[in-house]
Amino acid sequence: MSGAHLAVRGIGKSFRGLRAVSDVAFDVPGGAIHALIGPNGAGKTTCFNMIAGVFAPDTGDIRLDDRSIAGLRPDQICGAGIGRTFQIVKPFMGLTVEENVTIGALARTSHVPEARAAARQILRDLGLDDRRHVRAVNLTLPDRKRLEVARALATGPRLLLLDEVMAGLRPTETDQMVAFLKDLNARTGITILLIEHVMRAVMALSQHIVVLHHGEKIAEGTPQAVTRDPAVLEVYLGQESH
Amino acid sequence: MSIWRRLTDGVPARALGALGLLAALLVVAPFLLRFMSAGDYWLSILILVVYFSYIGQAWNIMMGFAGQLSLGHAIYLGLGGYVAAALYVNLGIGPWLGVFVAVAAAMLAGGLIGFLGFRFSLAGVYFALLTIAFAEFTRILFDHFKWVGGSGGLFLKVEADGSAFNLQGSPLLFYYVILALAAAVFVLCRWLLTSRLGYYWLAIREDPEAAQAAGINVLRTKLLAVLISAGLTAIGGVWSAFYYKSLFPESAFSMGRSIEVTLAPIIGGLGTLFGPIIGSALLVGLGDLFTSLAEWLANTWDVKTAGLKQIGYGIALLLIVMFRRDGVWPWLARRLGFDRQREDRP
């Protein structure tokens, strides 16, 4: 398994005349870990939803390994090799942890025992194996976040979209998740794009950051460059820029 | 062997033993009933229990597994019964052949309802309304459909040369046919639940959006639930038409009949395999209990008790639903130690 190259080309989306995202473009090379940051309402999740196929962009194109995926359904996007998590976690509440992840793994194989074995491996990697027979409804929030990642990973993606998987985690849990994702990326070469507010995680993980504000890209670059960018500082800290 | 392992994987041995015992008991029940007074009567009660557990199981595939509420299953029962009966009465085509046409007709109707509903993202009660509407359309259509007798009804004659080949005979024949069907649908449902399709249904029931993000073609998967449920229900409709030997649009496609289908799995436990069986036994048993009570009151004390059965039945259902919200079976299974693997059942 190796990472896929994501190319976002000038995508835009309006909801009832309100522009949520306009003309956003960025690249995530195969095997890279990039972050998408910005204040609340900047359009991060809208961008994710367009990439994941929840809705089609009004303008622009999205390409995965140079194949256009804009306008495909979410299940087709999953089949094309993109796994996603939801900001507000959506585990299959009434099902066990193992069943949740098995369902993800069934995207790759129709053989249930094989899918279950793949699920077990991912649960071990994420430290959820001892809770595999617990129903998702009885999990704590950090465990639900891990389950969300596990289910997305089980579908065998070449690009992983993570929507605030660190939010609500304690610092030690954040560090565990960061370590897991780093190791996963190093081991499999999977491409990762994350939306994150926890800067501790963003700085530790990403090689490149794209900053959105009011639906537009206002900056991008290395973590060090972005955090010194006056436009970014203004957005986050409200400084006068002149 | 591997199919057996797949079907029984994770099922406690005592649950399997109990199931075997239940199956054996049901097979020999008619012989045991011969030694009882009013054995024929009890056989007719048992036939009803098995029949409602069969169609309950079929409905449960849609609601219990895939989470799609159908309140119009009478359309599949009615179509199944009417198609097989009309082919037999009008063209002399026997039910063992007619059942295939009946299943095809029901699947066609189910496919149409499902496609319309799911394509335009009708969910929950709105989808349920659509299923009711289609059952009603069909009732009105059949009221004016002369080839099948219109509102006057369609009747199957009791024939001298009737045999199992044209599904005519004693209640014993009908008992074993419906028992075989119920056993087959039980195994089929278990098999489906251990397949990819079964997992996908549960995923859609729990969260359609997350299911789609996990790569599931939601429209196709939901349609499969409707098609399978409709086809199986139609087989029950064929059986029922030949057992009762008369069909009227007014009752065959009625709302009451649709509701009747849903009660056993709801009372017994949605999405469980034993729910429809336990629920059916409880419902038929309660119904009979209140009928007997009303008769006894009338005969012994000369108390007029019109409606007692309905009121008693209603109150009993209310109590069961109030105190066993997930149905009777999940609670009973815990009591009997039949729980599978899950360590955190509430």
Boltz contact constraints between the chains, C-beta under 6 A:
constraints:
  - contact:
      token1: [A, 74]
      token2: [B, 212]
      max_distance: 6.0
  - contact:
      token1: [A, 74]
      token2: [B, 213]
      max_distance: 6.0
  - contact:
      token1: [A, 75]
      token2: [B, 212]
      max_distance: 6.0
  - contact:
      token1: [A, 75]
      token2: [B, 215]
      max_distance: 6.0
  - contact:
      token1: [A, 75]
      token2: [B, 216]
      max_distance: 6.0
  - contact:
      token1: [A, 75]
      token2: [B, 217]
      max_distance: 6.0
  - contact:
      token1: [A, 78]
      token2: [B, 215]
      max_distance: 6.0
  - contact:
      token1: [A, 79]
      token2: [B, 215]
      max_distance: 6.0
  - contact:
      token1: [A, 84]
      token2: [B, 213]
      max_distance: 6.0
  - contact:
      token1: [A, 90]
      token2: [B, 207]
      max_distance: 6.0
  - contact:
      token1: [A, 90]
      token2: [B, 210]
      max_distance: 6.0
  - contact:
      token1: [A, 92]
      token2: [B, 203]
      max_distance: 6.0
  - contact:
      token1: [A, 92]
      token2: [B, 206]
      max_distance: 6.0
  - contact:
      token1: [A, 92]
      token2: [B, 207]
      max_distance: 6.0
  - contact:
      token1: [A, 93]
      token2: [B, 206]
      max_distance: 6.0
  - contact:
      token1: [A, 94]
      token2: [B, 206]
      max_distance: 6.0
  - contact:
      token1: [A, 95]
      token2: [B, 202]
      max_distance: 6.0
  - contact:
      token1: [A, 103]
      token2: [B, 199]
      max_distance: 6.0
  - contact:
      token1: [A, 103]
      token2: [B, 203]
      max_distance: 6.0
  - contact:
      token1: [A, 103]
      token2: [B, 214]
      max_distance: 6.0
  - contact:
      token1: [A, 104]
      token2: [B, 214]
      max_distance: 6.0
  - contact:
      token1: [A, 106]
      token2: [B, 196]
      max_distance: 6.0
  - contact:
      token1: [A, 106]
      token2: [B, 199]
      max_distance: 6.0
  - contact:
      token1: [A, 107]
      token2: [B, 215]
      max_distance: 6.0
  - contact:
      token1: [A, 110]
      token2: [B, 196]
      max_distance: 6.0
  - contact:
      token1: [A, 133]
      token2: [B, 341]
      max_distance: 6.0
  - contact:
      token1: [A, 133]
      token2: [B, 342]
      max_distance: 6.0
  - contact:
      token1: [A, 133]
      token2: [B, 343]
      max_distance: 6.0
  - contact:
      token1: [A, 134]
      token2: [B, 344]
      max_distance: 6.0
  - contact:
      token1: [A, 135]
      token2: [B, 344]
      max_distance: 6.0
  - contact:
      token1: [A, 138]
      token2: [B, 344]
      max_distance: 6.0
  - contact:
      token1: [A, 155]
      token2: [B, 214]
      max_distance: 6.0
  - contact:
      token1: [A, 155]
      token2: [B, 215]
      max_distance: 6.0
